[in-house]
């Protein structure tokens, strides 16, 4: 299980959320409508410093992470966070681990 945030996606987050170098963005499992991998849950984000990160990746000076308590959400998957230029938006790709 891993998180991979492209540089283009990191720049999009910086622009959209007014992030500065050294900030941290948390990915977490939240109760909501649906996702590709867990019915009734989806991936949420928040700008906050980590407490007990289980996965981390730095891109464009921003720390992207998931707390250890939320790792169940990615069990068996790699999360690729990609920027879609044609939509000026982010795409979460859940890639099964082999």
Secondary structure, DSSP 8 states (H G I E B T S, - for coil): -EEEE-HHHHHHHHHHHT--TT-EEEEEEEESS--SSSTTEEEEEEE---SSEEEEEEETTEEEEEEGGGGGGGTTEEEEEEEETTTTEEEEEEEE--
